[in-house]
Amino acid sequence: MHDLVIRNGVVVDGTGAPRFGGDVAIDGERITAVGKVEVAGRREIDADGRIVSPGWVDIHTHYDGQATWDHDLAPSSTHGVTSIVMGNCGVGFAPAQPDRHDWLISLLEGVEDIPGTALTEGMTWGWESFPDYLDVLDRMDWTLDVGTQVPHAALRTYVMGPDGADNTVRATHEQIEAMSALCEEAVRAGALGFTTSRTWVHRTSEGAQIGTLKAGPEEVLGLAAALQRAGTGVIQLISDAYQTTDDELVASELALLESIALFVDRPMSFTVQQSDESPGRWRELLDAIARWERAGATVRAQTAVRPIGVVAGLTSTVNPLRCSATYKALASLPLAERVVRMQDPAVRETILAEHGSFVPSTFSATTHSGYDRMFPMAEFPNYEPTAQDSLAAEAARRGLPANEVMYDYFCADGGERLVYLPFMNYSGGNLDDVAEMIASPLTLSGLSDAGAHCNTLSDGTMPTTAISHWTRDRGDGRTFDLEYMVHRQTQATASWVGFDDRGVVAPGMLADLNIFDHDEINAYAPELVEDLPAGGTRLLQRSAGYAATIKRGAVTAEGGELTGERPGSLQRGPQQ
C-alpha cells in the first residue's frame, strides 16, 4: 500500500512535455509511480481532472530574517511554492559581527522594506559565521525547503568593519582574500552561491547607499573565484545596467559581468527589467548574454512575469497623501477613524490643496500624481491593465480633477482600497515586452522578492500569476502553453540552483506537488495583516484554485489554507 495516491489527475510533469492523464503514487518523501496506479494508498486524493504539477521553486526571495522565526513563510507556502532560495541581491544576515546587527537590520529595512522593529524582535541571532547561520537554520522546520546564498554586503562589513558599508572605500588585497576565503567556507558548508548588489536603489533605512555598489572588479572577481575553487555554487546579482541611460556605465558593468561569466566557471544570473528611462536596454543585455553563451559561459537574465510596481493606499507605505501635513497629523489614527476625519469637507479641501501644491521629486512623481499609472485593484487584480482602467481615465470620464477622484477612491470601503502602480516592465502600457522576455531561452523566472517589500507590494505570488495570466487570462498578445510556464518555475529554476531532485513529476523525485484547478487558480488582491513581530504589518494575498500543495509527501496546504504540516528543511548545497 502506498502512503498517498493522487487519482485522476492531468499531469503536467515540469519538463515541458505534453500533459497526460494519470495517477501519482507517493511513499515517504518520494514519488514512486506515475501513470496507472493499481495499488491503493493509505490516503487518496481525487484530483478529478485537475492539474497535477511539481511544486513551484522560487529562486529569488528575501526571507533571510523571517526564516529564523516563521515556520510558514507565506505567501509562498499558500501559493504553491515548495522550495525557496534566499540571500539574493547581496543582502542578508550572515556573516555578522555582534556589533553590526543593527546595521544589517537597517540595510534590509531600507533595501527590502522589511520592518526593522519586526526584525529586531523576531530574530534571536545566535550566529556569527555563515556556517553558524546555516546551523541555526538547520534546527528550523518549515512548510517548504529553504536554500540560501552568501550576501556580499554582510560579508564586506564583516571583514572591513564600518568601511565595508562605504561604497567609496576599495577593499585591500588582504581584505579581498579574507572575504574570498569566507565565501568558500560558506559554500562548502552548504551555501548555494554568492550574491551582490550594484544598484543605487539599494540603501539603508537612513538613506546610505549599499557598500557593494562600486566594489571593484578585483573584489567581485575575487569573491566569485571562491565558487570556482569550491567547484559548486551559482552567482546572482543586480546591476544598474538595465535601468540607466548612461552608456558608459552600461559598458563598464557589462565588462565586469563578462569577466565573471568567462573567467569564473560558474552559472551566473542577474536582474533584467524594463525601465521607462531606458525601455530598450533589456534587449541589449540579452544580446550580451547570448554572446557570452556562445563563448562558453552559462548566464541567464532573471525576469518577472508581471510589472514590478507598488501597491498604494491608506494602509500601504506608499500613500500619495503623505505629502500633506494635515494628513500626516491624522496618519496615526485607527483607519476607520482616519477615514471619518478625511471625509469632513474642510479636512478634504485642506489635504487636497496641500497635495496639489507639493512638488515631488522626479523619483516620487509617479507615486504622488501619476494618475495614468494608478490602477484600482479588483478582487482578483489585473496585472496588465489598460490606460482606460486608470484613475486618470476615470477622472476624465467624470470631468473631475484626478486628485479628487484618487482621494475619494481611497476613502471608500472603509479606507481599504488600493491602487497598483507599475514601475518596471510597463513602458508600453502592456506586457508585450515581458512576453518576449518569457519566451527567451536566456531568461529565468525570478524577482518575486517574496518576504520583502512588506508594506509596498506582494510579489511573492508571482508563480500564481504566471499560470493565471499567461496561460489563461491574457486577452491580447502572446500567451504560453501551461506546460511551458510550469516548466519555467519548476524544473528550470530547480536545476539552475542544483536542486536536481525536484521540479519533475517522475518516480524517484521528491514528492513536491501542486494540485490545482486551471480555470480557478488566481491571487486575490493584497490585504494588510498585522502578523509580524512587534506588531509589524505586511501585505498578503490569498490564493484561489489550489486544491492541495504537497511537500515531501505531506499535504501542507488545502484549499489555500495551511494544514500545519512542516516537512521542509534547510537544503545545504546542490541536491542530487
C-alpha positions as CSV (number, residue, x, y, z in Angstrom):
1,M,0.0,0.0,0.0
2,H,1.3,3.4,-0.9
3,D,1.4,6.3,1.6
4,L,-0.5,8.6,-0.7
5,V,-2.1,8.3,-4.2
6,I,-3.4,11.1,-6.3
7,R,-6.0,9.8,-8.6
8,N,-7.4,11.0,-11.9
9,G,-5.1,14.0,-12.4
10,V,-3.9,15.7,-15.5
11,V,-0.1,15.6,-15.1
12,V,1.9,18.5,-16.3
13,D,5.3,17.0,-15.3
14,G,7.6,20.1,-15.3
15,T,9.7,19.1,-18.2
16,G,7.7,20.9,-20.8
17,A,6.3,17.7,-22.2
18,P,2.6,17.5,-23.2
19,R,0.2,16.8,-20.3
20,F,-1.3,13.4,-19.8
21,G,-3.9,11.8,-17.6
22,G,-2.8,9.5,-14.7
23,D,-2.2,8.8,-11.1
24,V,0.7,9.7,-8.8
25,A,1.9,7.4,-6.0
26,I,4.0,8.6,-3.1
27,D,5.9,6.7,-0.5
28,G,7.7,8.6,2.2
29,E,9.2,11.7,0.6
30,R,9.4,10.4,-2.9
31,I,7.2,9.8,-5.9
32,T,7.2,6.1,-6.6
33,A,4.8,5.7,-9.6
34,V,3.2,7.9,-12.2
35,G,0.6,6.7,-14.7
36,K,-1.9,3.9,-13.8
37,V,-1.5,3.1,-10.1
38,E,-3.3,-0.1,-9.2
39,V,-2.3,-0.3,-5.5
40,A,-4.3,1.7,-3.0
41,G,-3.0,4.5,-0.8
42,R,-3.3,4.9,2.9
43,R,-4.7,8.3,1.9
44,E,-6.0,9.1,-1.6
45,I,-6.8,12.4,-3.2
46,D,-9.1,12.5,-6.2
47,A,-7.7,15.2,-8.4
48,D,-10.8,14.9,-10.6
49,G,-9.3,16.3,-13.8
50,R,-7.3,19.0,-12.0
51,I,-3.7,19.8,-12.9
52,V,-1.0,17.9,-11.0
53,S,2.3,19.7,-11.3
54,P,5.6,19.9,-9.4
55,G,5.7,22.4,-6.6
56,W,7.0,25.8,-7.6
57,V,10.7,26.6,-7.0
58,D,11.2,30.3,-6.3
59,I,14.9,31.2,-6.6
60,H,14.6,34.9,-5.7
61,T,13.2,35.5,-2.2
62,H,14.2,37.6,0.9
63,Y,13.0,35.5,3.8
64,D,16.5,35.7,5.4
65,G,15.4,37.1,8.7
66,Q,11.9,35.8,8.8
67,A,13.0,32.3,8.2
68,T,14.6,32.3,11.7
69,W,11.2,32.7,13.4
70,D,8.4,32.0,10.9
71,H,7.7,28.3,10.1
72,D,5.0,29.1,7.4
73,L,6.8,31.5,5.1
74,A,3.6,32.8,3.5
75,P,2.5,33.9,0.9
76,S,4.9,31.5,-0.8
77,S,3.6,28.4,1.0
78,T,0.0,29.3,0.2
79,H,0.7,29.9,-3.5
80,G,2.2,26.5,-4.4
81,V,5.9,27.2,-3.7
82,T,7.6,24.2,-2.2
83,S,11.3,25.3,-2.3
84,I,12.8,28.8,-2.0
85,V,16.2,30.4,-2.3
86,M,17.0,33.5,-0.2
87,G,20.1,35.6,0.3
88,N,19.6,37.4,-3.0
89,C,20.9,40.8,-4.2
90,G,23.9,40.8,-1.8
91,V,21.8,41.4,1.4
92,G,21.3,39.1,4.3
93,F,22.3,38.5,7.9
94,A,25.5,36.4,7.8
95,P,28.3,36.5,8.5
96,A,27.6,39.1,11.2
97,Q,29.9,40.7,13.8
98,P,27.8,41.2,17.0
99,D,28.2,44.9,16.8
100,R,26.8,45.0,13.2
101,H,23.4,43.5,13.9
102,D,21.6,46.9,13.9
103,W,23.3,47.9,10.7
104,L,22.3,44.8,8.9
105,I,18.7,45.2,10.0
106,S,18.8,48.8,8.8
107,L,20.1,47.6,5.4
108,L,17.3,45.0,5.0
109,E,14.7,47.5,6.2
110,G,15.9,50.1,3.6
111,V,16.6,47.8,0.7
112,E,13.7,45.4,1.1
113,D,11.1,47.3,3.1
114,I,11.1,44.8,5.9
115,P,10.0,46.4,9.2
116,G,13.1,46.9,11.3
117,T,11.1,46.5,14.5
118,A,9.9,43.1,13.4
119,L,13.4,42.0,12.5
120,T,14.8,43.3,15.9
121,E,12.2,41.5,17.9
122,G,11.8,38.4,15.7
123,M,15.5,37.5,15.2
124,T,17.3,35.8,18.1
125,W,20.6,35.7,16.1
126,G,22.9,33.0,17.6
127,W,25.4,33.0,14.8
128,E,28.5,34.9,13.7
129,S,29.9,33.0,10.7
130,F,27.9,31.8,7.7
131,P,28.3,28.2,8.7
132,D,26.9,29.1,12.1
133,Y,23.9,30.7,10.4
134,L,23.3,27.5,8.5
135,D,23.4,25.6,11.7
136,V,20.7,27.8,13.2
137,L,18.6,27.3,10.1
138,D,19.2,23.6,10.3
139,R,17.3,23.5,13.5
140,M,14.2,25.0,11.9
141,D,11.3,23.3,10.1
142,W,9.1,25.0,7.6
143,T,6.2,24.3,5.2
144,L,8.8,24.3,2.4
145,D,12.5,23.7,1.8
146,V,14.9,26.6,2.1
147,G,18.3,27.3,0.5
148,T,20.4,30.4,0.9
149,Q,23.4,32.2,-0.5
150,V,26.3,34.3,0.7
151,P,25.4,38.0,0.6
152,H,28.2,40.4,-0.4
153,A,27.1,43.3,1.8
154,A,27.1,41.3,5.0
155,L,30.4,39.7,4.1
156,R,32.0,43.0,3.3
157,T,31.1,44.6,6.6
158,Y,32.2,41.5,8.5
159,V,35.7,41.8,7.1
160,M,36.1,45.5,6.6
161,G,34.0,46.8,9.5
162,P,32.4,50.2,9.0
163,D,34.4,50.8,5.9
164,G,32.6,47.9,4.3
165,A,29.4,49.9,4.4
166,D,31.0,52.7,2.5
167,N,30.9,52.1,-1.3
168,T,33.7,54.7,-1.9
169,V,36.2,52.5,0.1
170,R,38.1,50.0,-2.0
171,A,38.9,46.7,-0.4
172,T,42.6,45.9,0.0
173,H,44.1,42.8,-1.4
174,E,44.2,41.2,2.1
175,Q,40.6,42.0,2.7
176,I,39.6,40.5,-0.7
177,E,41.5,37.3,0.2
178,A,39.7,37.2,3.5
179,M,36.3,37.7,2.0
180,S,37.0,35.1,-0.7
181,A,38.1,32.5,1.9
182,L,35.0,33.1,4.0
183,C,32.8,32.8,0.8
184,E,34.5,29.5,0.0
185,E,33.9,28.3,3.6
186,A,30.2,29.2,3.3
187,V,29.8,27.4,0.0
188,R,31.5,24.3,1.3
189,A,29.2,24.4,4.3
190,G,26.1,24.5,2.1
191,A,25.5,28.0,0.7
192,L,24.0,27.7,-2.8
193,G,26.2,30.6,-4.1
194,F,27.3,34.2,-3.8
195,T,25.2,37.3,-4.5
196,T,25.9,41.0,-4.8
197,S,24.3,44.4,-5.5
198,R,25.4,47.2,-7.8
199,T,22.3,49.4,-7.9
200,W,21.9,52.9,-6.4
201,V,18.3,52.0,-5.4
202,H,19.6,49.8,-2.6
203,R,20.0,51.9,0.5
204,T,19.8,51.5,4.3
205,S,16.8,52.9,6.1
206,E,18.9,56.0,6.8
207,G,19.4,56.5,3.1
208,A,23.1,55.4,2.8
209,Q,23.9,53.6,-0.5
210,I,24.8,49.9,-0.2
211,G,28.5,49.3,0.4
212,T,28.9,46.9,-2.6
213,L,27.6,49.5,-5.1
214,K,31.1,50.3,-6.5
215,A,33.0,47.3,-5.5
216,G,35.9,47.0,-7.9
217,P,36.4,44.1,-10.4
218,E,39.2,42.7,-8.3
219,E,36.9,42.4,-5.3
220,V,33.9,40.9,-7.2
221,L,36.0,38.5,-9.2
222,G,38.0,37.6,-6.1
223,L,34.8,36.6,-4.3
224,A,33.3,34.8,-7.3
225,A,36.5,32.8,-7.6
226,A,35.7,31.2,-4.3
227,L,32.9,29.2,-6.0
228,Q,35.4,28.1,-8.7
229,R,37.7,26.7,-6.0
230,A,34.8,25.0,-4.3
231,G,33.6,23.6,-7.6
232,T,29.9,24.5,-6.9
233,G,27.5,27.3,-6.5
234,V,25.8,30.0,-8.5
235,I,26.4,33.7,-8.8
236,Q,23.4,36.1,-8.6
237,L,23.5,39.9,-8.7
238,I,21.6,43.1,-9.5
239,S,23.2,45.9,-11.5
240,D,22.0,49.3,-12.7
241,A,22.8,48.2,-16.3
242,Y,19.1,47.5,-17.1
243,Q,17.8,50.9,-15.9
244,T,20.4,53.6,-16.6
245,T,20.7,55.9,-19.6
246,D,24.4,56.2,-19.0
247,D,26.0,54.2,-21.9
248,E,29.5,54.3,-20.2
249,L,28.1,52.8,-17.0
250,V,26.4,50.0,-19.0
251,A,29.6,49.3,-20.9
252,S,31.6,49.2,-17.6
253,E,29.0,46.9,-15.9
254,L,28.8,44.6,-18.9
255,A,32.6,44.3,-19.0
256,L,32.6,43.2,-15.3
257,L,29.8,40.7,-15.9
258,E,31.6,39.3,-19.0
259,S,34.7,38.8,-16.9
260,I,32.8,36.9,-14.3
261,A,30.9,34.9,-17.0
262,L,34.0,33.9,-18.9
263,F,36.7,33.5,-16.3
264,V,34.7,32.2,-13.3
265,D,33.3,28.9,-14.5
266,R,30.1,29.0,-12.5
267,P,26.5,29.8,-13.6
268,M,25.5,33.5,-13.2
269,S,22.2,35.2,-13.3
270,F,21.3,38.9,-12.9
271,T,18.2,41.1,-12.8
272,V,16.8,42.3,-16.1
273,Q,13.7,44.5,-16.2
274,Q,12.4,47.3,-18.5
275,S,12.6,50.8,-17.1
276,D,10.8,53.8,-18.5
277,E,14.2,55.7,-18.7
278,S,15.8,53.1,-21.0
279,P,12.9,50.9,-22.3
280,G,15.0,49.0,-24.8
281,R,18.1,48.4,-22.7
282,W,16.9,44.9,-21.7
283,R,17.4,43.7,-25.2
284,E,21.0,44.9,-25.2
285,L,21.6,42.9,-22.0
286,L,20.0,39.7,-23.6
287,D,22.3,40.2,-26.6
288,A,25.3,40.4,-24.3
289,I,24.2,37.1,-22.6
290,A,23.9,35.5,-26.0
291,R,27.5,36.5,-26.8
292,W,28.8,35.1,-23.5
293,E,26.8,31.9,-24.0
294,R,28.4,31.4,-27.5
295,A,31.8,31.9,-25.8
296,G,31.0,29.0,-23.4
297,A,29.6,30.8,-20.4
298,T,26.4,29.9,-18.5
299,V,24.4,33.1,-17.9
300,R,20.7,33.9,-17.5
301,A,18.6,37.1,-17.0
302,Q,16.3,36.8,-14.1
303,T,13.0,38.3,-15.2
304,A,9.5,38.8,-13.8
305,V,6.1,37.6,-15.1
306,R,4.3,40.8,-14.3
307,P,5.1,44.5,-13.8
308,I,7.3,45.4,-10.9
309,G,5.3,48.0,-9.1
310,V,3.9,49.1,-5.8
311,V,0.6,49.0,-4.0
312,A,-0.6,52.4,-2.8
313,G,-3.4,53.3,-0.4
314,L,-4.1,54.4,3.1
315,T,-2.9,51.1,4.5
316,S,0.3,51.0,2.4
317,T,3.7,52.5,2.9
318,V,3.2,54.2,-0.5
319,N,0.4,56.8,0.0
320,P,0.1,59.8,-2.3
321,L,-1.4,61.9,0.5
322,R,1.6,61.6,2.8
323,C,3.0,64.8,1.5
324,S,0.1,66.7,3.2
325,A,0.9,67.9,6.7
326,T,-2.8,67.7,7.6
327,Y,-2.9,64.0,6.5
328,K,0.3,63.3,8.4
329,A,-1.4,64.6,11.6
330,L,-4.2,62.0,11.0
331,A,-2.0,59.1,9.9
332,S,-1.6,57.6,13.4
333,L,-5.4,57.3,13.9
334,P,-7.1,53.9,13.5
335,L,-8.1,53.5,9.9
336,A,-11.8,53.8,10.5
337,E,-11.4,57.0,12.5
338,R,-9.0,58.4,10.0
339,V,-11.4,57.9,7.1
340,V,-14.2,59.6,9.0
341,R,-12.0,62.6,9.6
342,M,-10.9,62.7,6.0
343,Q,-14.5,62.9,4.8
344,D,-15.0,66.1,6.7
345,P,-15.4,68.7,3.8
346,A,-12.9,71.1,5.4
347,V,-10.3,68.4,6.0
348,R,-10.8,67.1,2.5
349,E,-10.3,70.5,1.0
350,T,-7.1,71.2,3.0
351,I,-5.5,67.9,2.2
352,L,-6.2,68.2,-1.5
353,A,-4.8,71.7,-1.5
354,E,-1.6,70.6,0.3
355,H,-1.3,67.6,-2.0
356,G,-1.8,69.9,-5.1
357,S,0.8,72.4,-4.0
358,F,3.5,69.8,-3.2
359,V,6.3,69.5,-5.8
360,P,7.5,65.9,-5.8
361,S,11.0,64.8,-6.9
362,T,11.4,63.0,-10.2
363,F,11.7,59.7,-8.4
364,S,8.4,60.1,-6.4
365,A,6.3,61.9,-9.1
366,T,4.6,58.7,-10.1
367,T,3.5,57.8,-6.5
368,H,2.4,61.4,-5.9
369,S,0.4,62.2,-9.1
370,G,1.0,59.6,-11.7
371,Y,-2.7,59.1,-12.1
372,D,-2.3,57.5,-15.5
373,R,-0.3,54.7,-13.8
374,M,-2.7,54.3,-10.8
375,F,-5.0,51.3,-11.4
376,P,-7.7,50.3,-8.9
377,M,-7.2,46.7,-7.7
378,A,-10.2,44.4,-8.1
379,E,-10.9,41.3,-6.1
380,F,-8.5,39.4,-8.5
381,P,-6.0,42.1,-9.7
382,N,-5.4,42.6,-13.4
383,Y,-1.6,42.9,-13.7
384,E,-2.0,44.1,-17.3
385,P,-4.4,47.0,-17.1
386,T,-5.1,49.4,-19.9
387,A,-5.0,53.2,-19.9
388,Q,-8.8,53.2,-19.7
389,D,-8.5,51.4,-16.3
390,S,-6.5,54.2,-14.7
391,L,-7.7,56.9,-12.2
392,A,-6.7,59.5,-14.8
393,A,-9.2,58.0,-17.3
394,E,-11.9,57.7,-14.6
395,A,-11.4,61.4,-13.8
396,A,-11.6,62.4,-17.5
397,R,-14.9,60.4,-17.8
398,R,-16.4,62.1,-14.8
399,G,-15.0,65.6,-15.6
400,L,-13.3,65.9,-12.2
401,P,-9.7,66.7,-11.1
402,A,-7.8,63.4,-10.8
403,N,-6.6,64.1,-7.3
404,E,-10.2,64.3,-6.1
405,V,-11.0,61.0,-7.7
406,M,-8.0,59.5,-6.1
407,Y,-8.9,60.9,-2.7
408,D,-12.5,59.7,-2.8
409,Y,-11.4,56.3,-4.1
410,F,-9.1,55.8,-1.1
411,C,-11.8,56.9,1.4
412,A,-14.3,54.4,0.1
413,D,-14.9,50.9,1.6
414,G,-13.5,52.0,5.0
415,G,-10.2,53.0,3.5
416,E,-9.2,49.5,2.5
417,R,-9.0,50.3,-1.3
418,L,-5.7,50.0,-3.1
419,V,-4.2,51.1,-6.4
420,Y,-1.5,49.3,-8.4
421,L,1.4,51.4,-9.8
422,P,3.6,49.5,-12.2
423,F,7.1,51.0,-12.4
424,M,9.1,48.4,-14.3
425,N,8.1,46.3,-17.3
426,Y,5.3,48.6,-18.4
427,S,6.8,51.3,-20.6
428,G,4.4,50.4,-23.5
429,G,1.3,50.2,-21.3
430,N,1.2,46.4,-21.7
431,L,3.3,43.2,-21.2
432,D,4.3,42.6,-24.8
433,D,8.0,43.1,-23.9
434,V,7.6,40.8,-20.9
435,A,6.2,38.2,-23.2
436,E,9.4,38.4,-25.2
437,M,11.5,38.0,-22.1
438,I,9.5,35.0,-21.0
439,A,9.9,33.4,-24.4
440,S,13.7,33.8,-24.4
441,P,15.8,30.7,-23.6
442,L,18.2,33.2,-22.0
443,T,15.9,34.1,-19.1
444,L,14.9,32.6,-15.8
445,S,11.7,33.2,-13.8
446,G,12.6,35.2,-10.7
447,L,12.3,38.5,-9.0
448,S,9.4,37.7,-6.8
449,D,11.2,39.2,-3.8
450,A,8.9,37.1,-1.5
451,G,9.4,38.1,2.1
452,A,10.4,41.6,1.2
453,H,8.7,45.0,0.5
454,C,6.2,44.1,3.2
455,N,4.0,47.2,3.0
456,T,4.5,48.2,-0.6
457,L,3.8,45.1,-2.7
458,S,3.1,41.3,-2.5
459,D,5.0,39.9,-5.5
460,G,5.7,36.6,-3.8
461,T,2.5,35.5,-5.5
462,M,4.1,35.7,-9.0
463,P,4.1,31.9,-9.5
464,T,0.3,32.0,-9.4
465,T,0.2,34.9,-11.9
466,A,2.5,33.0,-14.2
467,I,-0.2,30.4,-14.6
468,S,-3.4,32.5,-14.4
469,H,-2.4,35.4,-16.6
470,W,-0.1,33.9,-19.2
471,T,-1.8,30.6,-19.8
472,R,-5.5,31.6,-19.3
473,D,-6.5,35.3,-18.8
474,R,-4.4,37.4,-21.2
475,G,-6.7,38.9,-23.7
476,D,-4.4,40.4,-26.3
477,G,-0.9,39.5,-27.3
478,R,1.2,36.4,-26.9
479,T,0.3,33.7,-24.4
480,F,2.1,30.5,-23.4
481,D,1.2,26.8,-23.0
482,L,0.6,25.7,-19.5
483,E,3.4,23.1,-19.9
484,Y,5.9,25.8,-20.7
485,M,5.0,28.1,-17.8
486,V,5.0,25.2,-15.4
487,H,8.5,24.1,-16.6
488,R,9.9,27.7,-16.1
489,Q,9.1,27.7,-12.4
490,T,9.8,24.0,-11.6
491,Q,12.5,22.1,-13.4
492,A,14.1,25.2,-14.9
493,T,14.5,27.1,-11.6
494,A,15.3,24.0,-9.6
495,S,18.1,22.8,-11.8
496,W,19.6,26.2,-12.0
497,V,20.5,26.2,-8.3
498,G,21.4,22.5,-8.3
499,F,18.1,21.2,-6.9
500,D,18.1,18.2,-9.3
501,D,15.9,16.1,-7.0
502,R,12.7,18.1,-7.6
503,G,10.8,20.0,-10.2
504,V,9.6,17.0,-12.2
505,V,6.7,14.6,-11.6
506,A,8.6,11.3,-12.0
507,P,9.5,8.2,-9.9
508,G,12.4,8.9,-7.6
509,M,11.9,12.6,-7.4
510,L,10.8,14.5,-4.3
511,A,7.1,14.4,-3.8
512,D,6.7,18.2,-4.1
513,L,3.4,18.7,-5.9
514,N,0.6,21.1,-6.6
515,I,-3.0,20.1,-7.4
516,F,-4.9,23.0,-8.9
517,D,-7.9,23.9,-11.0
518,H,-6.6,25.6,-14.1
519,D,-9.9,27.5,-14.5
520,E,-9.8,28.9,-10.9
521,I,-6.1,29.4,-10.0
522,N,-5.6,33.1,-9.0
523,A,-4.3,35.6,-6.5
524,Y,-6.7,37.8,-4.5
525,A,-6.0,41.5,-4.0
526,P,-3.5,42.2,-1.2
527,E,-4.7,42.7,2.3
528,L,-2.9,44.3,5.2
529,V,-2.3,41.9,8.0
530,E,-0.6,42.5,11.4
531,D,1.3,39.3,12.0
532,L,4.9,40.2,12.1
533,P,6.8,40.5,15.5
534,A,6.4,43.9,17.3
535,G,3.0,44.4,15.6
536,G,4.6,44.7,12.2
537,T,2.3,44.7,9.2
538,R,2.6,43.3,5.7
539,L,0.5,42.9,2.6
540,L,-0.6,39.3,1.9
541,Q,-2.6,37.8,-1.0
542,R,-4.7,34.8,-0.5
543,S,-4.8,32.2,-3.3
544,A,-7.7,30.6,-5.2
545,G,-7.8,27.4,-7.2
546,Y,-5.1,25.4,-5.3
547,A,-6.7,22.1,-4.1
548,A,-3.6,21.0,-2.4
549,T,0.1,21.6,-2.1
550,I,2.3,18.6,-1.1
551,K,5.8,18.9,0.3
552,R,7.9,15.7,0.7
553,G,4.8,13.7,0.7
554,A,3.0,15.7,3.3
555,V,0.0,17.9,2.5
556,T,1.0,21.4,3.6
557,A,-2.0,23.3,2.2
558,E,-5.5,22.5,1.2
559,G,-7.8,25.0,-0.5
560,G,-5.2,27.7,0.0
561,E,-5.1,27.2,3.8
562,L,-2.1,25.7,5.6
563,T,-2.5,22.4,7.4
564,G,0.2,22.8,10.0
565,E,2.5,20.2,8.4
566,R,6.1,21.4,8.3
567,P,8.2,18.9,6.3
568,G,10.6,21.5,4.9
569,S,14.2,21.9,6.0
570,L,17.5,23.6,5.1
571,Q,19.0,22.5,1.8
572,R,22.8,22.5,2.1
573,G,24.2,22.9,-1.4
574,P,23.1,21.0,-4.6
575,Q,20.6,18.2,-4.1
576,Q,21.3,15.2,-6.4
